[in-house]
Amino acid sequence: MRLRGKVALLTGAAAAIKGELMGFGGAAAHLFVREGAKVVLTDIRDDLGERAAASLRADGHDARYLRLDVTSEQNWAHVMDTVMAAHGRLDILFNNAGIAVPGKVEDMTADTWDRELGVHAKGVFLGTRAAIPAMRKGGGGSIINTSSVMGLVGSPTAPAYSAAKGAITLFTKSAALQYAKENIRINSVHPGYADTPLTDKRFGDPAIRKALIDRTPMGRLGTAEDIANGVLFLASDESSWITGSELVIDGGMTAQ
């Protein structure tokens, strides 16, 4: 019970139903409740999120779903008010919501650029800002931000995605420095190529899948649970002396 009594808010976490392909947020939610946490799933896919929360409750866990557009300050304020009214504390925030729009720079619209930076960089900023007062009240907490290997190295197919994930990487370090003395730890995870609902269509192409596996020294794509195991570690007190770090979970891809 590594998270006994803790309250966790996860964004981009609607895909959390056993027997269906899960995202990082959904897989993390299952590990969190297994370890004793109360979870608040958030997303903009309301039907899926409500079903996911109901499924977790049916298994005896404390789970609820709230709609959250991570680019909206007002939406963040409402969600945080709801969480604090229900639980009186927030111990863990997993900033995980994401999108991916591949394309060449010269073909990209300003709206696409703004959307990528909005969901990723702005969403992480707003979530972190909203969580800090609640975590301060509880004596500390852990914020985990989903960046990417493409936040460490360039993406040949998705420059806006890479820029947004790079922004998360360095924002995480700066925020970690500001709040370290308040016992609010802020770290980033950097998934490699992994099977999730977001990547399912593209990675289902046999040629693309082979090319990605060939780039991965361990010879397979990752799973959502591969990433969620790292998130669980950063959420738990086992990582109590880790802040401002980059946890790379990529099968060795960026070691080359």
Summary of the structure (lengths in Angstrom):
residues: 256
radius of gyration: 17.2
end to end distance: 36.6
largest distance: 51.0
contacts: 917
relative contact order: 0.15
helix: 50%
strand: 16%
